[in-house]
Amino acid sequence: MTAWLVLLASLAAGDAAPSAYSDEAADAFFAEFAQKRDGIRVLEARFVQDDIVPEETVRSLGTLVFARPRRIVFRYEGDDEGFVQLVDGHKAYEYRAEFEQLEIRNLQESPLLELFFLGFDDDTAALRKAYEVSVFEVTPGPEVGAATRKVVVRPKALEGEPPPFRELQLFLRDEDYLPIRIHIVNDEESQVSIGVSGFVKNAERTLAKTRIALPEGTKVIEDDEVVRTVGPEGAWAPAGLPVREPAPKEKDAP
Protein backbone atom coordinates (compact mmCIF):
# COMPACT_ATOMS: atom_id res chain seq x y z
CA MET A 1 0.00 0.00 0.00
CA THR A 2 2.98 2.30 -0.50
CA ALA A 3 1.12 4.36 -3.08
CA TRP A 4 -1.49 5.37 -0.50
CA LEU A 5 1.17 6.51 1.93
CA VAL A 6 2.89 8.47 -0.82
CA LEU A 7 -0.38 10.07 -1.83
CA LEU A 8 -0.84 11.39 1.70
CA ALA A 9 2.79 12.20 2.31
CA SER A 10 5.20 15.10 2.24
CA LEU A 11 6.70 18.05 4.02
CA ALA A 12 7.67 21.44 2.79
CA ALA A 13 9.52 22.73 5.77
CA GLY A 14 7.52 25.87 6.48
CA ASP A 15 8.13 27.29 9.96
CA ALA A 16 5.64 26.19 12.61
CA ALA A 17 3.67 28.67 14.66
CA PRO A 18 5.39 29.55 17.95
CA SER A 19 3.23 27.21 19.99
CA ALA A 20 0.50 24.65 19.53
CA TYR A 21 -3.03 25.07 20.82
CA SER A 22 -3.63 23.92 24.36
CA ASP A 23 -5.70 20.76 24.80
CA GLU A 24 -8.76 22.88 25.59
CA ALA A 25 -8.23 25.12 22.55
CA ALA A 26 -7.64 22.08 20.32
CA ASP A 27 -10.90 20.52 21.54
CA ALA A 28 -12.74 23.74 20.69
CA PHE A 29 -11.08 23.86 17.26
CA PHE A 30 -12.08 20.30 16.35
CA ALA A 31 -15.64 20.96 17.55
CA GLU A 32 -15.77 23.94 15.17
CA PHE A 33 -14.10 21.79 12.48
CA ALA A 34 -16.94 19.25 12.75
CA GLN A 35 -19.58 21.97 12.68
CA LYS A 36 -18.17 23.53 9.50
CA ARG A 37 -18.18 20.14 7.77
CA ASP A 38 -21.64 19.09 8.90
CA GLY A 39 -23.46 20.12 5.72
CA ILE A 40 -20.95 18.63 3.26
CA ARG A 41 -22.27 15.32 1.89
CA VAL A 42 -20.18 15.15 -1.30
CA LEU A 43 -17.01 17.07 -2.07
CA GLU A 44 -15.10 17.28 -5.36
CA ALA A 45 -11.72 18.92 -5.97
CA ARG A 46 -8.56 18.82 -8.07
CA PHE A 47 -5.14 17.90 -6.77
CA VAL A 48 -1.54 18.33 -7.90
CA GLN A 49 0.93 15.94 -6.30
CA ASP A 50 4.73 16.26 -6.24
CA ASP A 51 6.68 13.15 -5.20
CA ILE A 52 10.08 14.38 -4.05
CA VAL A 53 13.28 12.35 -3.68
CA PRO A 54 16.88 13.62 -3.91
CA GLU A 55 17.23 12.56 -7.55
CA GLU A 56 14.00 14.03 -8.92
CA THR A 57 10.55 15.44 -8.40
CA VAL A 58 7.68 13.65 -10.16
CA ARG A 59 4.43 15.54 -10.66
CA SER A 60 1.02 13.94 -11.13
CA LEU A 61 -2.48 15.37 -11.06
CA GLY A 62 -6.11 14.40 -11.02
CA THR A 63 -9.44 14.73 -9.25
CA LEU A 64 -10.75 13.57 -5.91
CA VAL A 65 -14.24 12.92 -4.57
CA PHE A 66 -15.16 12.52 -0.91
CA ALA A 67 -18.62 11.14 -0.14
CA ARG A 68 -20.25 10.30 3.16
CA PRO A 69 -20.28 8.22 5.15
CA ARG A 70 -16.59 7.40 4.49
CA ARG A 71 -15.52 7.07 0.89
CA ILE A 72 -12.77 8.92 -0.96
CA VAL A 73 -11.69 8.45 -4.59
CA PHE A 74 -8.55 9.69 -6.34
CA ARG A 75 -8.50 9.55 -10.17
CA TYR A 76 -5.22 10.29 -11.89
CA GLU A 77 -4.83 11.96 -15.29
CA GLY A 78 -2.14 12.45 -17.92
CA ASP A 79 0.59 9.81 -17.84
CA ASP A 80 -1.25 8.09 -14.96
CA GLU A 81 -4.61 7.90 -16.76
CA GLY A 82 -6.50 4.78 -15.70
CA PHE A 83 -5.05 4.71 -12.18
CA VAL A 84 -7.70 5.04 -9.46
CA GLN A 85 -7.39 4.76 -5.69
CA LEU A 86 -10.46 4.46 -3.47
CA VAL A 87 -11.04 3.92 0.23
CA ASP A 88 -14.48 2.88 1.42
CA GLY A 89 -15.09 2.13 5.07
CA HIS A 90 -12.31 -0.28 6.04
CA LYS A 91 -11.24 -1.31 2.54
CA ALA A 92 -8.74 0.24 0.12
CA TYR A 93 -9.09 -0.32 -3.64
CA GLU A 94 -6.39 0.29 -6.24
CA TYR A 95 -7.27 -0.05 -9.94
CA ARG A 96 -4.79 0.03 -12.82
CA ALA A 97 -6.41 -0.12 -16.24
CA GLU A 98 -3.12 -0.98 -17.97
CA PHE A 99 -2.84 -4.17 -15.91
CA GLU A 100 -6.60 -4.93 -16.00
CA GLN A 101 -6.41 -5.42 -12.26
CA LEU A 102 -8.21 -4.27 -9.11
CA GLU A 103 -6.42 -4.86 -5.81
CA ILE A 104 -8.37 -4.71 -2.54
CA ARG A 105 -6.85 -4.48 0.94
CA ASN A 106 -8.69 -4.81 4.24
CA LEU A 107 -7.58 -2.13 6.71
CA GLN A 108 -9.85 -3.03 9.62
CA GLU A 109 -7.19 -2.72 12.30
CA SER A 110 -4.87 -0.19 10.64
CA PRO A 111 -4.50 3.29 12.17
CA LEU A 112 -3.48 4.44 8.67
CA LEU A 113 -7.15 4.27 7.75
CA GLU A 114 -7.83 7.59 9.47
CA LEU A 115 -5.23 9.34 7.33
CA PHE A 116 -7.15 8.60 4.14
CA PHE A 117 -10.02 10.79 5.31
CA LEU A 118 -7.92 13.41 7.06
CA GLY A 119 -9.02 16.88 6.07
CA PHE A 120 -12.34 15.81 4.55
CA ASP A 121 -14.26 13.88 7.23
CA ASP A 122 -15.81 15.68 10.21
CA ASP A 123 -14.94 13.03 12.83
CA THR A 124 -11.39 13.36 14.16
CA ALA A 125 -11.80 11.35 17.38
CA ALA A 126 -10.21 8.17 15.99
CA LEU A 127 -7.38 10.17 14.42
CA ARG A 128 -6.57 11.89 17.72
CA LYS A 129 -6.62 8.55 19.48
CA ALA A 130 -4.19 6.90 17.03
CA TYR A 131 -1.77 9.83 16.52
CA GLU A 132 -0.29 12.85 18.22
CA VAL A 133 -2.25 15.75 16.75
CA SER A 134 -1.40 19.45 17.23
CA VAL A 135 -3.07 22.60 15.91
CA PHE A 136 -1.31 25.87 15.03
CA GLU A 137 -2.39 29.24 13.68
CA VAL A 138 -0.60 30.37 10.52
CA THR A 139 -0.56 33.61 8.56
CA PRO A 140 -1.71 33.39 4.93
CA GLY A 141 1.15 33.97 2.51
CA PRO A 142 3.31 32.44 -0.24
CA GLU A 143 4.31 29.41 1.83
CA VAL A 144 0.84 28.44 3.05
CA GLY A 145 -1.52 30.07 0.53
CA ALA A 146 -4.81 31.15 2.10
CA ALA A 147 -4.47 28.78 5.05
CA THR A 148 -5.13 30.08 8.56
CA ARG A 149 -4.71 26.81 10.50
CA LYS A 150 -2.20 24.01 10.37
CA VAL A 151 -2.85 20.54 11.79
CA VAL A 152 0.28 18.47 12.47
CA VAL A 153 0.00 14.68 12.79
CA ARG A 154 2.81 12.51 14.15
CA PRO A 155 2.77 8.73 14.72
CA LYS A 156 2.90 7.59 18.32
CA ALA A 157 6.02 5.62 19.21
CA LEU A 158 5.48 1.86 19.20
CA GLU A 159 8.16 -0.38 20.63
CA GLY A 160 9.87 -2.43 17.92
CA GLU A 161 7.92 -0.86 15.04
CA PRO A 162 9.25 1.90 12.75
CA PRO A 163 6.80 4.76 12.18
CA PRO A 164 4.97 4.64 8.81
CA PHE A 165 5.89 8.30 8.27
CA ARG A 166 7.51 11.10 10.27
CA GLU A 167 5.08 13.97 10.13
CA LEU A 168 2.04 15.13 8.22
CA GLN A 169 1.00 18.76 7.93
CA LEU A 170 -2.46 19.78 6.82
CA PHE A 171 -3.05 23.45 5.89
CA LEU A 172 -6.70 24.53 6.16
CA ARG A 173 -8.52 27.51 4.70
CA ASP A 174 -10.62 29.49 7.15
CA GLU A 175 -14.13 29.41 5.65
CA ASP A 176 -14.72 25.67 6.00
CA TYR A 177 -11.37 24.24 7.19
CA LEU A 178 -10.92 22.32 3.95
CA PRO A 179 -7.31 21.38 3.15
CA ILE A 180 -5.57 23.42 0.48
CA ARG A 181 -2.15 21.83 1.06
CA ILE A 182 -1.05 18.47 2.48
CA HIS A 183 2.56 17.71 3.37
CA ILE A 184 4.23 14.70 4.93
CA VAL A 185 7.76 13.61 5.55
CA ASN A 186 8.04 9.88 4.91
CA ASP A 187 11.73 9.68 5.82
CA GLU A 188 14.97 11.61 5.31
CA GLU A 189 14.83 11.26 1.52
CA SER A 190 11.16 10.94 0.60
CA GLN A 191 8.57 13.71 0.65
CA VAL A 192 5.34 14.53 -1.19
CA SER A 193 3.56 17.84 -1.56
CA ILE A 194 -0.11 17.95 -2.53
CA GLY A 195 -2.07 21.06 -3.47
CA VAL A 196 -5.88 20.86 -3.45
CA SER A 197 -8.11 23.38 -5.23
CA GLY A 198 -11.35 23.89 -7.14
CA PHE A 199 -13.66 22.60 -4.40
CA VAL A 200 -17.25 21.81 -5.39
CA LYS A 201 -19.60 21.00 -2.52
CA ASN A 202 -22.65 18.73 -2.72
CA ALA A 203 -22.68 18.13 -6.47
CA GLU A 204 -24.77 15.19 -7.71
CA ARG A 205 -23.45 11.87 -6.46
CA THR A 206 -23.23 9.19 -9.18
CA LEU A 207 -21.61 5.79 -9.51
CA ALA A 208 -19.19 7.12 -12.10
CA LYS A 209 -17.88 9.63 -9.55
CA THR A 210 -17.87 7.52 -6.41
CA ARG A 211 -17.00 4.02 -7.68
CA ILE A 212 -14.55 2.37 -10.04
CA ALA A 213 -15.82 1.09 -13.39
CA LEU A 214 -14.41 -2.40 -14.08
CA PRO A 215 -14.54 -3.62 -17.70
CA GLU A 216 -14.73 -7.26 -18.73
CA GLY A 217 -11.58 -9.22 -17.99
CA THR A 218 -10.52 -7.23 -14.92
CA LYS A 219 -8.93 -9.50 -12.29
CA VAL A 220 -10.10 -8.74 -8.75
CA ILE A 221 -7.45 -9.48 -6.11
CA GLU A 222 -8.33 -9.28 -2.42
CA ASP A 223 -5.58 -9.57 0.20
CA ASP A 224 -3.22 -11.10 -2.43
CA GLU A 225 -5.71 -13.72 -3.65
CA VAL A 226 -7.49 -13.62 -7.02
CA VAL A 227 -11.18 -13.86 -6.13
CA ARG A 228 -12.83 -13.39 -9.54
CA THR A 229 -12.59 -12.07 -13.09
CA VAL A 230 -15.17 -9.53 -14.24
CA GLY A 231 -17.58 -10.92 -16.83
CA PRO A 232 -18.95 -9.34 -20.04
CA GLU A 233 -21.53 -7.29 -18.13
CA GLY A 234 -18.82 -5.25 -16.39
CA ALA A 235 -18.97 -4.26 -12.73
CA TRP A 236 -18.67 -1.44 -10.22
CA ALA A 237 -16.35 -1.41 -7.23
CA PRO A 238 -17.32 -1.25 -4.47
CA ALA A 239 -20.41 -3.25 -5.34
CA GLY A 240 -23.75 -2.77 -3.60
CA LEU A 241 -26.83 -0.59 -3.56
CA PRO A 242 -28.05 1.89 -4.53
CA VAL A 243 -27.48 1.20 -8.22
CA ARG A 244 -28.42 4.31 -10.19
CA GLU A 245 -26.47 3.50 -13.35
CA PRO A 246 -25.97 0.30 -15.37
CA ALA A 247 -22.78 -1.67 -14.87
CA PRO A 248 -20.16 -0.38 -17.34
CA LYS A 249 -19.06 -2.09 -20.52
CA GLU A 250 -15.41 -1.64 -21.43
CA LYS A 251 -16.22 0.95 -24.09
CA ASP A 252 -18.32 2.92 -21.58
CA ALA A 253 -15.92 2.84 -18.65
CA PRO A 254 -15.03 6.38 -17.50
C-alpha positions as CSV (number, residue, x, y, z in Angstrom):
1,M,0.0,0.0,0.0
2,T,3.0,2.3,-0.5
3,A,1.1,4.4,-3.1
4,W,-1.5,5.4,-0.5
5,L,1.2,6.5,1.9
6,V,2.9,8.5,-0.8
7,L,-0.4,10.1,-1.8
8,L,-0.8,11.4,1.7
9,A,2.8,12.2,2.3
10,S,5.2,15.1,2.2
11,L,6.7,18.1,4.0
12,A,7.7,21.4,2.8
13,A,9.5,22.7,5.8
14,G,7.5,25.9,6.5
15,D,8.1,27.3,10.0
16,A,5.6,26.2,12.6
17,A,3.7,28.7,14.7
18,P,5.4,29.6,17.9
19,S,3.2,27.2,20.0
20,A,0.5,24.6,19.5
21,Y,-3.0,25.1,20.8
22,S,-3.6,23.9,24.4
23,D,-5.7,20.8,24.8
24,E,-8.8,22.9,25.6
25,A,-8.2,25.1,22.6
26,A,-7.6,22.1,20.3
27,D,-10.9,20.5,21.5
28,A,-12.7,23.7,20.7
29,F,-11.1,23.9,17.3
30,F,-12.1,20.3,16.4
31,A,-15.6,21.0,17.5
32,E,-15.8,23.9,15.2
33,F,-14.1,21.8,12.5
34,A,-16.9,19.2,12.7
35,Q,-19.6,22.0,12.7
36,K,-18.2,23.5,9.5
37,R,-18.2,20.1,7.8
38,D,-21.6,19.1,8.9
39,G,-23.5,20.1,5.7
40,I,-21.0,18.6,3.3
41,R,-22.3,15.3,1.9
42,V,-20.2,15.1,-1.3
43,L,-17.0,17.1,-2.1
44,E,-15.1,17.3,-5.4
45,A,-11.7,18.9,-6.0
46,R,-8.6,18.8,-8.1
47,F,-5.1,17.9,-6.8
48,V,-1.5,18.3,-7.9
49,Q,0.9,15.9,-6.3
50,D,4.7,16.3,-6.2
51,D,6.7,13.2,-5.2
52,I,10.1,14.4,-4.1
53,V,13.3,12.4,-3.7
54,P,16.9,13.6,-3.9
55,E,17.2,12.6,-7.6
56,E,14.0,14.0,-8.9
57,T,10.5,15.4,-8.4
58,V,7.7,13.7,-10.2
59,R,4.4,15.5,-10.7
60,S,1.0,13.9,-11.1
61,L,-2.5,15.4,-11.1
62,G,-6.1,14.4,-11.0
63,T,-9.4,14.7,-9.3
64,L,-10.8,13.6,-5.9
65,V,-14.2,12.9,-4.6
66,F,-15.2,12.5,-0.9
67,A,-18.6,11.1,-0.1
68,R,-20.3,10.3,3.2
69,P,-20.3,8.2,5.2
70,R,-16.6,7.4,4.5
71,R,-15.5,7.1,0.9
72,I,-12.8,8.9,-1.0
73,V,-11.7,8.4,-4.6
74,F,-8.5,9.7,-6.3
75,R,-8.5,9.6,-10.2
76,Y,-5.2,10.3,-11.9
77,E,-4.8,12.0,-15.3
78,G,-2.1,12.5,-17.9
79,D,0.6,9.8,-17.8
80,D,-1.2,8.1,-15.0
81,E,-4.6,7.9,-16.8
82,G,-6.5,4.8,-15.7
83,F,-5.0,4.7,-12.2
84,V,-7.7,5.0,-9.5
85,Q,-7.4,4.8,-5.7
86,L,-10.5,4.5,-3.5
87,V,-11.0,3.9,0.2
88,D,-14.5,2.9,1.4
89,G,-15.1,2.1,5.1
90,H,-12.3,-0.3,6.0
91,K,-11.2,-1.3,2.5
92,A,-8.7,0.2,0.1
93,Y,-9.1,-0.3,-3.6
94,E,-6.4,0.3,-6.2
95,Y,-7.3,-0.1,-9.9
96,R,-4.8,0.0,-12.8
97,A,-6.4,-0.1,-16.2
98,E,-3.1,-1.0,-18.0
99,F,-2.8,-4.2,-15.9
100,E,-6.6,-4.9,-16.0
101,Q,-6.4,-5.4,-12.3
102,L,-8.2,-4.3,-9.1
103,E,-6.4,-4.9,-5.8
104,I,-8.4,-4.7,-2.5
105,R,-6.8,-4.5,0.9
106,N,-8.7,-4.8,4.2
107,L,-7.6,-2.1,6.7
108,Q,-9.9,-3.0,9.6
109,E,-7.2,-2.7,12.3
110,S,-4.9,-0.2,10.6
111,P,-4.5,3.3,12.2
112,L,-3.5,4.4,8.7
113,L,-7.1,4.3,7.7
114,E,-7.8,7.6,9.5
115,L,-5.2,9.3,7.3
116,F,-7.2,8.6,4.1
117,F,-10.0,10.8,5.3
118,L,-7.9,13.4,7.1
119,G,-9.0,16.9,6.1
120,F,-12.3,15.8,4.6
121,D,-14.3,13.9,7.2
122,D,-15.8,15.7,10.2
123,D,-14.9,13.0,12.8
124,T,-11.4,13.4,14.2
125,A,-11.8,11.3,17.4
126,A,-10.2,8.2,16.0
127,L,-7.4,10.2,14.4
128,R,-6.6,11.9,17.7
129,K,-6.6,8.5,19.5
130,A,-4.2,6.9,17.0
131,Y,-1.8,9.8,16.5
132,E,-0.3,12.8,18.2
133,V,-2.2,15.8,16.7
134,S,-1.4,19.4,17.2
135,V,-3.1,22.6,15.9
136,F,-1.3,25.9,15.0
137,E,-2.4,29.2,13.7
138,V,-0.6,30.4,10.5
139,T,-0.6,33.6,8.6
140,P,-1.7,33.4,4.9
141,G,1.1,34.0,2.5
142,P,3.3,32.4,-0.2
143,E,4.3,29.4,1.8
144,V,0.8,28.4,3.0
145,G,-1.5,30.1,0.5
146,A,-4.8,31.2,2.1
147,A,-4.5,28.8,5.0
148,T,-5.1,30.1,8.6
149,R,-4.7,26.8,10.5
150,K,-2.2,24.0,10.4
151,V,-2.8,20.5,11.8
152,V,0.3,18.5,12.5
153,V,0.0,14.7,12.8
154,R,2.8,12.5,14.2
155,P,2.8,8.7,14.7
156,K,2.9,7.6,18.3
157,A,6.0,5.6,19.2
158,L,5.5,1.9,19.2
159,E,8.2,-0.4,20.6
160,G,9.9,-2.4,17.9
161,E,7.9,-0.9,15.0
162,P,9.3,1.9,12.7
163,P,6.8,4.8,12.2
164,P,5.0,4.6,8.8
165,F,5.9,8.3,8.3
166,R,7.5,11.1,10.3
167,E,5.1,14.0,10.1
168,L,2.0,15.1,8.2
169,Q,1.0,18.8,7.9
170,L,-2.5,19.8,6.8
171,F,-3.0,23.5,5.9
172,L,-6.7,24.5,6.2
173,R,-8.5,27.5,4.7
174,D,-10.6,29.5,7.1
175,E,-14.1,29.4,5.7
176,D,-14.7,25.7,6.0
177,Y,-11.4,24.2,7.2
178,L,-10.9,22.3,3.9
179,P,-7.3,21.4,3.2
180,I,-5.6,23.4,0.5
181,R,-2.2,21.8,1.1
182,I,-1.1,18.5,2.5
183,H,2.6,17.7,3.4
184,I,4.2,14.7,4.9
185,V,7.8,13.6,5.6
186,N,8.0,9.9,4.9
187,D,11.7,9.7,5.8
188,E,15.0,11.6,5.3
189,E,14.8,11.3,1.5
190,S,11.2,10.9,0.6
191,Q,8.6,13.7,0.6
192,V,5.3,14.5,-1.2
193,S,3.6,17.8,-1.6
194,I,-0.1,18.0,-2.5
195,G,-2.1,21.1,-3.5
196,V,-5.9,20.9,-3.5
197,S,-8.1,23.4,-5.2
198,G,-11.3,23.9,-7.1
199,F,-13.7,22.6,-4.4
200,V,-17.2,21.8,-5.4
201,K,-19.6,21.0,-2.5
202,N,-22.7,18.7,-2.7
203,A,-22.7,18.1,-6.5
204,E,-24.8,15.2,-7.7
205,R,-23.4,11.9,-6.5
206,T,-23.2,9.2,-9.2
207,L,-21.6,5.8,-9.5
208,A,-19.2,7.1,-12.1
209,K,-17.9,9.6,-9.6
210,T,-17.9,7.5,-6.4
211,R,-17.0,4.0,-7.7
212,I,-14.5,2.4,-10.0
213,A,-15.8,1.1,-13.4
214,L,-14.4,-2.4,-14.1
215,P,-14.5,-3.6,-17.7
216,E,-14.7,-7.3,-18.7
217,G,-11.6,-9.2,-18.0
218,T,-10.5,-7.2,-14.9
219,K,-8.9,-9.5,-12.3
220,V,-10.1,-8.7,-8.8
221,I,-7.5,-9.5,-6.1
222,E,-8.3,-9.3,-2.4
223,D,-5.6,-9.6,0.2
224,D,-3.2,-11.1,-2.4
225,E,-5.7,-13.7,-3.7
226,V,-7.5,-13.6,-7.0
227,V,-11.2,-13.9,-6.1
228,R,-12.8,-13.4,-9.5
229,T,-12.6,-12.1,-13.1
230,V,-15.2,-9.5,-14.2
231,G,-17.6,-10.9,-16.8
232,P,-19.0,-9.3,-20.0
233,E,-21.5,-7.3,-18.1
234,G,-18.8,-5.2,-16.4
235,A,-19.0,-4.3,-12.7
236,W,-18.7,-1.4,-10.2
237,A,-16.3,-1.4,-7.2
238,P,-17.3,-1.3,-4.5
239,A,-20.4,-3.3,-5.3
240,G,-23.7,-2.8,-3.6
241,L,-26.8,-0.6,-3.6
242,P,-28.1,1.9,-4.5
243,V,-27.5,1.2,-8.2
244,R,-28.4,4.3,-10.2
245,E,-26.5,3.5,-13.3
246,P,-26.0,0.3,-15.4
247,A,-22.8,-1.7,-14.9
248,P,-20.2,-0.4,-17.3
249,K,-19.1,-2.1,-20.5
250,E,-15.4,-1.6,-21.4
251,K,-16.2,1.0,-24.1
252,D,-18.3,2.9,-21.6
253,A,-15.9,2.8,-18.6
254,P,-15.0,6.4,-17.5
